[in-house]
Amino acid sequence: MTKTQNKHIAGLIKSAKKQFKDFSDAETQEVFVTIKEAKARGLLRKQPHDRCLNQYVNAANHLLRIRSTDEFAAALTKNIDYLYAYIGLVATNSILTTA
């Protein structure tokens, strides 16, 4: 992970803690491991919700699907699962950031 990614993730976490009072560092780590494993298994792709997948993998796939739309920013602010998934995607180099 690059310094830019670390800085971006740190900023996201700080912002998330302000917005979502129940934001957890432990959950962030758990989601990171889940996203990393999903990436290794080829489960991260722009696919619709799959009830056989973990909620965070589904959230990550949703974010990958809507990445270039106006809906993307709204998803990150309305649902904590999407924010956890986004942090996991950034940390695993599965999504590009502009930060």
Residue frames as a rotation matrix with the C-alpha (Angstrom) as fourth column:
MET 1
0.583 0.812 0.000 0.00
0.812 -0.583 0.000 0.00
0.000 0.000 -1.000 0.00
THR 2
-0.221 -0.676 0.703 1.30
0.649 -0.640 -0.412 3.44
0.728 0.365 0.580 -0.91
LYS 3
-0.859 -0.139 -0.492 1.56
0.472 -0.585 -0.660 6.48
-0.196 -0.799 0.568 1.34
THR 4
-0.802 0.597 -0.016 -1.23
-0.529 -0.699 0.481 8.12
0.276 0.395 0.877 -0.64
GLN 5
-0.110 0.774 -0.624 -3.51
0.011 0.629 0.778 5.13
0.994 0.079 -0.077 -0.02
ASN 6
-0.417 -0.107 -0.902 -2.65
0.851 0.302 -0.429 5.08
0.318 -0.947 -0.035 3.68
LYS 7
-0.977 0.027 -0.213 -3.40
0.050 -0.936 -0.349 8.79
-0.209 -0.352 0.913 3.94
HIS 8
-0.546 0.821 -0.168 -6.67
-0.559 -0.208 0.803 8.37
0.624 0.532 0.572 2.03
ILE 9
-0.079 0.498 -0.863 -7.75
0.405 0.807 0.429 5.43
0.911 -0.316 -0.265 4.22
ALA 10
-0.685 -0.228 -0.692 -6.84
0.728 -0.204 -0.655 7.30
0.008 -0.952 0.305 7.40
GLY 11
-0.929 0.367 -0.049 -8.96
-0.370 -0.928 0.055 10.22
-0.025 0.069 0.997 6.24
LEU 12
-0.287 0.851 -0.440 -11.87
-0.323 0.346 0.881 7.94
0.902 0.395 0.176 5.41
ILE 13
-0.234 0.143 -0.962 -11.70
0.741 0.667 -0.081 6.29
0.630 -0.732 -0.262 8.82
LYS 14
-0.907 -0.136 -0.399 -11.57
0.374 -0.699 -0.610 9.65
-0.196 -0.702 0.685 10.61
SER 15
-0.736 0.670 -0.092 -14.56
-0.626 -0.623 0.470 10.88
0.258 0.403 0.878 8.63
ALA 16
-0.211 0.660 -0.721 -16.46
-0.002 0.738 0.675 7.62
0.978 0.144 -0.154 9.18
LYS 17
-0.561 -0.056 -0.826 -15.98
0.783 0.289 -0.551 7.83
0.269 -0.956 -0.118 12.94
LYS 18
-0.940 0.266 -0.215 -17.57
-0.173 -0.913 -0.370 11.28
-0.295 -0.311 0.904 12.89
GLN 19
-0.490 0.776 -0.397 -20.46
-0.770 -0.171 0.615 10.24
0.410 0.607 0.681 10.68
PHE 20
0.392 0.574 -0.719 -21.14
-0.172 0.814 0.555 6.74
0.904 -0.094 0.418 12.02
LYS 21
0.270 -0.263 0.926 -20.78
-0.939 -0.284 0.193 6.56
0.213 -0.922 -0.324 15.78
ASP 22
0.708 0.056 0.704 -20.62
-0.356 0.890 0.287 2.76
-0.610 -0.453 0.650 15.67
PHE 23
0.723 -0.534 -0.438 -17.71
-0.417 0.168 -0.893 2.67
0.551 0.829 -0.101 13.18
SER 24
0.850 -0.343 0.399 -15.21
-0.190 0.508 0.840 0.07
-0.491 -0.790 0.367 14.41
ASP 25
0.090 -0.915 -0.392 -11.49
-0.990 -0.126 0.065 -0.32
-0.109 0.382 -0.918 13.76
ALA 26
-0.518 -0.240 0.821 -11.82
-0.327 0.942 0.069 -4.05
-0.790 -0.233 -0.567 14.46
GLU 27
0.474 0.765 0.436 -14.59
0.243 0.362 -0.900 -4.33
-0.846 0.532 -0.014 11.86
THR 28
0.675 -0.317 -0.666 -12.40
-0.701 -0.558 -0.444 -2.42
-0.232 0.767 -0.599 9.40
GLN 29
-0.424 -0.898 0.117 -9.68
-0.842 0.439 0.315 -5.04
-0.334 0.035 -0.942 9.82
GLU 30
-0.299 0.406 0.863 -12.17
0.073 0.912 -0.404 -7.90
-0.951 -0.057 -0.302 9.46
VAL 31
0.781 0.615 -0.111 -13.61
-0.014 -0.160 -0.987 -6.42
-0.624 0.772 -0.116 6.28
PHE 32
0.253 -0.785 -0.566 -10.10
-0.945 -0.325 0.029 -5.88
-0.207 0.528 -0.824 4.89
VAL 33
-0.668 -0.504 0.548 -9.32
-0.441 0.861 0.255 -9.59
-0.600 -0.071 -0.797 5.38
THR 34
0.100 0.812 0.576 -12.67
0.280 0.532 -0.799 -10.54
-0.955 0.241 -0.174 3.82
ILE 35
0.827 0.191 -0.528 -12.14
-0.373 -0.517 -0.770 -8.29
-0.420 0.835 -0.357 0.77
LYS 36
-0.133 -0.963 -0.233 -8.55
-0.948 0.055 0.315 -9.51
-0.290 0.262 -0.920 0.39
GLU 37
-0.607 -0.035 0.794 -9.72
-0.066 0.998 -0.006 -13.15
-0.792 -0.056 -0.608 0.41
ALA 38
0.490 0.853 0.178 -12.59
0.216 0.078 -0.973 -12.39
-0.844 0.516 -0.146 -1.99
LYS 39
0.555 -0.377 -0.742 -10.13
-0.781 -0.544 -0.308 -10.75
-0.287 0.750 -0.596 -4.37
ALA 40
-0.533 -0.828 0.178 -7.80
-0.737 0.557 0.382 -13.76
-0.415 0.073 -0.907 -4.18
ARG 41
-0.491 0.430 0.758 -10.72
0.271 0.902 -0.336 -16.08
-0.828 0.041 -0.559 -4.97
GLY 42
-0.965 0.068 0.252 -11.92
0.228 -0.251 0.941 -13.96
0.127 0.966 0.227 -7.89
LEU 43
-0.222 0.949 -0.222 -15.18
0.972 0.197 -0.129 -12.96
-0.079 -0.244 -0.966 -6.20
LEU 44
-0.120 0.145 -0.982 -14.77
0.207 -0.964 -0.167 -9.21
-0.971 -0.223 0.085 -6.69
ARG 45
-0.871 -0.067 0.487 -16.46
0.491 -0.119 0.863 -8.15
0.000 0.991 0.136 -9.87
LYS 46
-0.800 0.587 -0.124 -19.26
-0.585 -0.809 -0.053 -5.94
-0.132 0.030 0.991 -11.08
GLN 47
-0.728 0.561 -0.394 -21.99
0.282 0.769 0.574 -8.45
0.625 0.307 -0.718 -10.33
PRO 48
0.092 0.847 0.523 -25.43
-0.471 -0.426 0.772 -8.11
0.877 -0.317 0.360 -8.77
HIS 49
-0.090 -0.019 0.996 -26.13
-0.992 0.087 -0.088 -9.04
-0.085 -0.996 -0.027 -5.15
ASP 50
-0.095 -0.002 -0.995 -25.51
-0.273 0.962 0.024 -12.75
0.957 0.274 -0.092 -4.49
ARG 51
0.620 0.451 0.642 -27.01
-0.693 -0.068 0.717 -14.08
0.367 -0.890 0.271 -1.29
CYS 52
0.852 -0.391 -0.348 -24.29
0.443 0.893 0.082 -16.73
0.278 -0.224 0.934 -1.11
LEU 53
-0.126 -0.942 0.311 -21.63
0.527 -0.329 -0.784 -14.04
0.841 0.065 0.538 -0.62
ASN 54
-0.369 -0.155 -0.916 -20.69
0.905 -0.283 -0.317 -12.12
-0.210 -0.947 0.245 2.52
GLN 55
0.668 0.714 -0.211 -22.48
0.670 -0.700 -0.247 -8.77
-0.324 0.024 -0.946 2.98
TYR 56
0.326 -0.618 -0.716 -19.20
-0.174 -0.783 0.597 -6.90
-0.929 -0.070 -0.363 2.53
VAL 57
-0.719 -0.505 0.478 -18.32
0.341 0.343 0.875 -8.72
-0.606 0.792 -0.075 -0.68
ASN 58
0.056 0.826 0.560 -21.76
0.998 -0.027 -0.060 -7.82
-0.034 0.563 -0.826 -2.00
ALA 59
0.749 0.171 -0.640 -21.20
0.284 -0.956 0.077 -4.21
-0.599 -0.239 -0.764 -0.91
ALA 60
-0.242 -0.928 -0.282 -17.79
-0.096 -0.267 0.959 -4.18
-0.966 0.259 -0.024 -2.63
ASN 61
-0.634 0.054 0.771 -19.26
0.715 0.422 0.558 -5.59
-0.295 0.905 -0.306 -5.83
HIS 62
0.521 0.852 0.055 -22.02
0.834 -0.495 -0.244 -2.98
-0.181 0.173 -0.968 -5.72
LEU 63
0.510 -0.403 -0.760 -19.41
-0.051 -0.896 0.441 -0.23
-0.859 -0.186 -0.478 -5.36
LEU 64
-0.621 -0.747 0.239 -17.42
0.156 0.181 0.971 -1.64
-0.768 0.640 0.004 -8.26
ARG 65
-0.253 0.631 0.734 -20.61
0.959 0.266 0.102 -1.66
-0.131 0.729 -0.672 -10.35
ILE 66
0.745 0.660 0.095 -21.53
0.666 -0.745 -0.046 1.97
0.040 0.098 -0.994 -9.57
ARG 67
-0.020 -0.895 -0.445 -17.97
0.859 -0.243 0.451 3.38
-0.512 -0.373 0.774 -9.39
SER 68
-0.876 -0.411 0.254 -18.35
0.480 -0.686 0.547 5.88
-0.050 0.601 0.798 -12.24
THR 69
-0.084 0.925 0.372 -21.83
0.642 -0.235 0.730 7.08
0.762 0.300 -0.574 -11.33
ASP 70
-0.290 0.101 0.952 -23.28
-0.480 -0.876 -0.054 9.82
0.828 -0.472 0.302 -9.14
GLU 71
0.739 0.661 -0.130 -24.72
-0.277 0.475 0.835 7.10
0.614 -0.581 0.534 -6.90
PHE 72
0.137 -0.788 -0.600 -21.21
0.497 0.578 -0.647 6.16
0.857 -0.209 0.471 -5.69
ALA 73
-0.756 -0.469 0.457 -20.64
-0.085 -0.622 -0.778 9.03
0.650 -0.627 0.430 -3.24
ALA 74
0.020 0.860 0.509 -24.17
-0.877 -0.229 0.423 8.72
0.480 -0.455 0.750 -1.89
ALA 75
0.634 0.197 -0.748 -23.65
0.000 0.967 0.255 5.00
0.773 -0.162 0.613 -1.20
LEU 76
-0.321 -0.873 -0.367 -20.57
0.492 0.177 -0.853 5.74
0.809 -0.454 0.373 0.90
THR 77
-0.836 -0.021 0.549 -22.42
-0.352 -0.746 -0.565 8.23
0.421 -0.666 0.616 3.08
LYS 78
0.051 0.969 0.241 -25.68
-0.898 -0.061 0.436 6.36
0.437 -0.238 0.867 3.62
ASN 79
0.926 0.306 -0.219 -24.54
-0.220 0.913 0.342 2.85
0.305 -0.268 0.914 4.49
ILE 80
0.430 -0.794 0.431 -21.67
-0.797 -0.110 0.594 1.90
-0.424 -0.598 -0.680 6.80
ASP 81
0.505 -0.217 0.835 -21.24
0.258 0.962 0.094 -1.47
-0.823 0.168 0.542 5.03
TYR 82
0.861 -0.159 0.483 -20.34
0.461 -0.158 -0.873 0.35
0.215 0.975 -0.063 1.83
LEU 83
0.704 -0.632 0.322 -17.79
-0.658 -0.752 -0.036 2.47
0.265 -0.187 -0.946 3.64
TYR 84
0.341 -0.567 0.750 -16.13
-0.448 0.604 0.660 -0.59
-0.827 -0.561 -0.048 5.19
ALA 85
0.605 -0.053 0.795 -16.13
0.576 0.718 -0.391 -2.27
-0.550 0.694 0.465 1.77
TYR 86
0.928 -0.263 0.264 -14.66
0.027 -0.659 -0.752 0.82
0.371 0.705 -0.604 0.09
ILE 87
0.483 -0.787 0.384 -11.81
-0.847 -0.308 0.434 0.95
-0.223 -0.534 -0.815 2.60
GLY 88
0.282 -0.335 0.899 -11.16
-0.012 0.936 0.352 -2.75
-0.959 -0.110 0.259 1.90
LEU 89
0.815 0.065 0.576 -11.20
0.559 0.175 -0.811 -2.13
-0.153 0.983 0.106 -1.85
VAL 90
0.813 -0.554 0.179 -8.72
-0.461 -0.800 -0.383 0.74
0.355 0.229 -0.906 -1.55
ALA 91
0.350 -0.702 0.621 -6.45
-0.775 0.155 0.613 -1.23
-0.526 -0.696 -0.489 0.80
THR 92
0.172 -0.249 0.953 -6.33
0.245 0.948 0.203 -4.18
-0.954 0.199 0.224 -1.62
ASN 93
-0.684 -0.448 -0.576 -5.78
-0.342 -0.501 0.795 -2.00
-0.645 0.740 0.189 -4.72
SER 94
-0.537 0.570 0.623 -9.10
0.737 0.675 0.018 -3.19
-0.410 0.469 -0.782 -6.09
ILE 95
0.649 0.693 0.314 -10.37
0.760 -0.606 -0.234 0.32
0.028 0.390 -0.920 -6.79
LEU 96
-0.382 -0.805 0.454 -8.50
0.774 -0.547 -0.318 3.43
0.505 0.230 0.832 -7.82
THR 97
0.400 0.440 -0.804 -8.63
0.794 -0.605 0.063 6.57
-0.459 -0.663 -0.591 -5.73
THR 98
0.430 -0.224 0.874 -8.10
0.557 -0.696 -0.453 10.15
0.710 0.682 -0.175 -6.77
ALA 99
0.999 -0.040 -0.006 -6.78
-0.017 -0.560 0.828 11.20
-0.036 -0.827 -0.560 -3.37
